[in-house]
Amino acid sequence: MPTELTKVNSLDFWSKDHQPTNMLNIAVIIGVLTTILSVLIKVIGFPDQMRKNYVRKSTEGVSSWFYVMSFITYILWTWHGILQNDKVVIYGQGLGIITTGIIVYQIIIYKKKNPKG
């Protein structure tokens, strides 16, 4: 009785169909925690910095490079989400574009008003 051998792609071995259930649960937990923490940073952390900048009318002590690089990173991640049609990435990273974009705008505006630094 002849047997037919099927070729298995090495990447298929690590597909969801071949992973143990506990690995999938860990992946889901990590995904949920990452999403929650990412949203908290954008909803609590960045707006708090925006408020402080606004009240002081200064971005002194704020790392310009950090926020510019974050802004660019959020743009690229959102673009990736659009290309992959991944709404979670689009909305999550899009929120990052808005929050870091406001801080970058504050950096530019307050730098013009306070040309000391």
C-alpha positions as CSV (number, residue, x, y, z in Angstrom):
1,M,0.0,0.0,0.0
2,P,1.7,3.2,-1.1
3,T,1.9,6.1,1.3
4,E,1.9,9.7,0.2
5,L,4.4,12.0,1.9
6,T,3.4,15.6,2.2
7,K,6.0,18.3,2.3
8,V,5.6,20.5,5.3
9,N,6.9,24.1,5.1
10,S,9.1,24.8,8.1
11,L,7.1,27.9,8.9
12,D,3.9,25.9,9.0
13,F,5.2,24.0,12.0
14,W,4.9,27.2,14.0
15,S,1.5,28.1,12.7
16,K,-1.5,28.4,15.2
17,D,-2.6,24.9,14.1
18,H,0.6,23.3,15.5
19,Q,1.0,25.3,18.7
20,P,0.0,23.9,22.0
21,T,-3.0,25.4,23.6
22,N,-1.1,26.9,26.5
23,M,1.2,28.8,24.1
24,L,-1.9,30.3,22.4
25,N,-3.2,31.4,25.8
26,I,0.1,33.1,26.7
27,A,0.1,34.8,23.3
28,V,-3.5,36.1,24.0
29,I,-2.6,37.3,27.5
30,I,0.5,39.1,26.2
31,G,-1.5,40.7,23.4
32,V,-4.3,41.9,25.7
33,L,-1.7,43.3,28.3
34,T,0.2,45.0,25.5
35,T,-3.0,46.6,24.2
36,I,-4.1,47.8,27.6
37,L,-0.8,49.3,28.5
38,S,-0.4,50.9,25.2
39,V,-3.8,52.6,25.4
40,L,-3.1,53.7,29.0
41,I,0.1,55.4,27.9
42,K,-1.7,57.2,25.2
43,V,-4.8,58.1,27.3
44,I,-3.1,58.9,30.6
45,G,0.7,59.5,30.1
46,F,0.8,61.6,27.0
47,P,-2.2,63.8,27.9
48,D,-0.7,64.5,31.3
49,Q,2.5,65.7,29.6
50,M,0.3,67.8,27.2
51,R,-1.4,69.4,30.2
52,K,1.8,70.2,32.0
53,N,3.3,71.7,28.8
54,Y,0.2,73.8,28.3
55,V,0.1,75.1,31.9
56,R,3.8,76.0,31.9
57,K,3.7,77.2,28.3
58,S,7.0,75.4,28.0
59,T,8.4,72.0,27.0
60,E,11.5,72.5,29.0
61,G,12.8,69.1,30.2
62,V,10.8,67.2,27.5
63,S,12.9,65.1,25.1
64,S,12.2,66.5,21.7
65,W,13.8,63.5,20.0
66,F,11.8,61.0,21.9
67,Y,8.5,62.6,20.9
68,V,9.5,63.1,17.3
69,M,10.7,59.5,17.0
70,S,7.6,58.3,18.7
71,F,5.4,60.3,16.3
72,I,7.2,58.8,13.3
73,T,7.0,55.3,14.8
74,Y,3.2,55.7,15.4
75,I,2.8,56.9,11.8
76,L,4.7,53.8,10.5
77,W,2.8,51.4,12.7
78,T,-0.6,52.9,11.6
79,W,0.5,52.6,8.0
80,H,1.4,49.0,8.6
81,G,-2.0,48.4,10.2
82,I,-3.7,50.0,7.2
83,L,-1.7,47.7,4.8
84,Q,-2.6,44.7,6.9
85,N,-6.2,45.8,7.5
86,D,-5.7,45.4,11.2
87,K,-8.1,47.7,13.0
88,V,-6.6,47.2,16.4
89,V,-3.2,48.4,15.2
90,I,-4.8,51.3,13.2
91,Y,-6.8,52.6,16.1
92,G,-4.2,52.0,18.8
93,Q,-1.3,53.5,16.9
94,G,-3.5,56.2,15.3
95,L,-4.2,57.4,18.9
96,G,-0.4,57.6,19.3
97,I,-0.2,59.8,16.3
98,I,-2.7,62.2,17.8
99,T,-1.2,62.4,21.2
100,T,2.5,62.6,20.2
101,G,1.6,64.9,17.4
102,I,0.1,67.4,19.8
103,I,3.3,67.2,22.0
104,V,5.5,67.7,18.9
105,Y,3.3,70.7,18.0
106,Q,3.8,72.1,21.5
107,I,7.5,71.6,21.3
108,I,7.6,73.7,18.1
109,I,5.2,76.4,19.3
110,Y,6.8,76.8,22.7
111,K,10.3,76.8,21.3
112,K,9.3,79.8,19.1
113,K,7.9,81.6,22.2
114,N,10.9,80.8,24.4
115,P,13.9,80.8,22.1
116,K,16.3,80.3,25.1
117,G,16.8,76.6,24.6
